């Protein structure tokens, strides 16, 4: 099938970033340069790539970023001390602690230590609570917020739609469901969360007008699970064997794209769909954090 039904995440992310240029200019005219701190623990290859992309996007927009690296063996106490220092640094408006963290460090403890006003990842319990309450003064997690923007800017009607979210994780699945069932734009949906203990996931999916695939299982969503015309949002990032690749592996999503695309009404490619939006929403959250600093 031609690319007519593709939702171009790269183009929409570029549109959002171009809109942020004016907001950054206003901040700079007021003497404020948005600042974002990245924190990495260890040398996880994927984390290095993700942070590198975010650093590049910050530089392009005029956001000052700095990366703080701790060794793989760093203790939770050492990481907490670093976060305390960053919390107290006035020129930094956002802090992003790159997951995954080493086993000796509890992610929930770390995420809850970042100040809610600097929590541009949207993981602090205060921001999670605001999301559940429909309070728009908090920061929303970047990936599900990016999915919402894709739906809005692609003209996908969500009001009254049957939505299936595949996955119940704290980073995508749960906040995604919360966003889509709220009252408001790109919301007002009837949402079903499916997970590893769900009976007959296929039956749920076949009822769905919109499916958000975020289970972390390579090409989990097959063509026979999709209703013709359904909108498919693929959040997954999975590395699978590929004998034709120089590295011996390749990245695929949670959707069997080649076979689902001909059936879908709209679908995000992977890569080039949700991924660029995650970075765009991080930039947006950081700019908003700087704006709130001026108002406080």
Secondary structure, 3 states (H helix, E strand, C coil): CCHHHEECHHHHHHHHHHHHHHHHHHHHHCCCCCEEEEEEECCCHHHHHHHHHHHHHHHHHCCEEEEEEECCCCCHHHHHHHHHHHHCCCCCCEEEECCCCCCCCCHHHHHCCCCHHHCCCCCCHHHHHHHHHCCCCCCCCHHHHHHHHHHHHCCCCCCCCEEEEECCCCCCHHHHHHHHHCCCCCCCCEEEEECCCCCCHHHHHHHCCEEEECCCCCCCECHHHCCCCCEEEECCCEEEECCCCCCCEEEECCECHHHHCCCCCEEECCCCCHHHHHHHHHHHHHHHHHHHHHHC
